[in-house]
Amino acid sequence: MQKEVLRLLTFTYRLAPEFKHPAPLEDMNQVVHWIMNHAKDYFLDTEHIYGVGDSAGAHLLVLYTSILTNKEYASTYDFKVPEGFQFNALALNCGAYNITLETELTGELMKEYLPNGGTEEEFKAIDPKTIYYFRLPSMLCDDSRRGLLSRRCTYNESSTNSS
């Protein structure tokens, strides 16, 4: 009988204000490259990878998954994602999914995070609702204001539906 084994990898990423966007995404990309480069060494099943993120980590995970699935968005970054990597599903807890200039607290926080202090273009580049309409995997989201949400997106090449 073959045993099922779960491998759990966690990592930290560089934080603002010492490090600006896209430093956390670059860190995540390094981790993903490490996974793909060392999968055989550690018996990692790269066909079944699930991403879990909390708060800023959930936001980071949505942005990185958007890079994986949206070539136009990916082209706005200097790093390249590894060939063949994808998440099977995401679990997102209390992430920031509506980032706008209009929110005073968000605006103040983003001044510390974004390289140019939070220009309109910078806000658009990190606001999931403006970029993640491509083929995201199944997601389980917990948002304290809306309760537990379930969203399933297909990988259909013609799919650009955001619902």
N, C-alpha and C positions, 0 to 999 in steps of 0.2 A: 504494500500500500504506500502510495506517494504522499508525503506530508506537504500541505500548503504552507508556504512561508511568506510572511509579510515583512517587507523591508521598509523601514521608516527612516527617511533622511530629513533632517532639519538644518536650517542655516540662518545666519544673521546677515544683515546687509547694512551698508553704510547709511548713516542718518544725518538729516539736516540738524542744525545749520552748518555743521562742518563740511558736509558733502551735499551738493545740489543734484537735482534731477539731471540726467538719468542714472546717477550712480547706483541706486538700488536695483534698477533694471539690468545694469551691467553686471552687478553681483549675481543676480539670479541667472543671468545668461552663463556666467562662469560655472555655476553649480550644474546647470543643465548640460553644458559641455562635459563636465566631470562625470556626470551620470552616464552619458553616452560613451565616453572614452574608457570608463572602468566597469561597464555593465558585466562583462564576462568575468572579470576579476572577483566581483562581489556577488555574482549570480543574480543580477538585477534583471527583471523582466521588463524590457523597454516597450513591450506591447500593452502593458497594463500599468499606466502611471496616472496617479490621481493627485491633484493639487488641492491643498487646504491652506486657507489664509484667514487671518483675523485682523480686523480694523485696517490699518495701513497695509498689512500683508495681503488682505483680501483685494484691496485696490491694486496693489502691485501685481497680483496674480491675474487679475482681469486685463491689465495693460499688457503683461507679457503674453498672455494667451491671444490677445488681439494681434500682437506682433507675429505670433506663430501662424495666424490664420488670415491675416490681411497684409498682402505684399505691399500695398501702397503705404499703409501705416508703418510697416517694418522699414521701408526705405527712408524714413525720417530719422532713423538711428544709425550710428556708425558701426555698431556691432552686428555680427551675423549669427543667426540661430543655427544649431546643429541640424544637419539633414536628418529627416525622419522622426524628429521628436514631436510628440503631441500628447496632450492630456486626454485621458478617457472621460474624466469628469472632474468637476470642481466643487469644493465645499467652501462657501464664503460666509464669514461671520462678521456682521456689522461693519462692512466696508463702506468707503465713501464712493458713491456711484452718481452723485449729482454735485459736481464741483463747479461753482460759478463765482464770478467776481462780485456778485451782489451780496453774498453772505459775508458779513463783516469779519467773523471769526475765521472763516475759510480764507478770506483775502489776506488777513494778517499772517496766518500760518504759511500760506503759499509764498509770501514774500521771503520767508526763510528757506523755502524748499526749491523754488524755481530760480534758475540762473539770472534772469533779468527782472526779478522781483514780482512776477505775475502779470505778464502782458496778456492781452486777449488771446493771442496765438498760443502762448504757453498753457493757458487754461484749457483751450480746445484740445491740445495735445494730450492732456492727462484726464480729460473728462470722459469716462466710459460711455456715456450716452451718445457722444458724438463719434465714437470709433468702433464700438464693439458689435456692430450690426452684422458682422460677417459670421462665419461658421464656428460658433463656440460649442464646446461639448455640453453634455448635460450638466446642469448646475443645481445645487441645493444651497439656498441662500437663507440666512437668518438675519432679519432686519428688525431691530427692536421696535420700530414704529409700525411695521406692517405684519409682523409675525413671520412664521415659517413659509417660505415661498419655494415653489418648484418650477424650474424652467428647463425645457428641453429644446435644443436647437439641432437641426440636422446638418450633416456635412455635404448636403446637396450643392454642387458647384453653382447652381443658379440662385441659391438662397441668399437673399439680402433682407429678409424680413426681420424686424426688430421685436416682434411680438412673441 
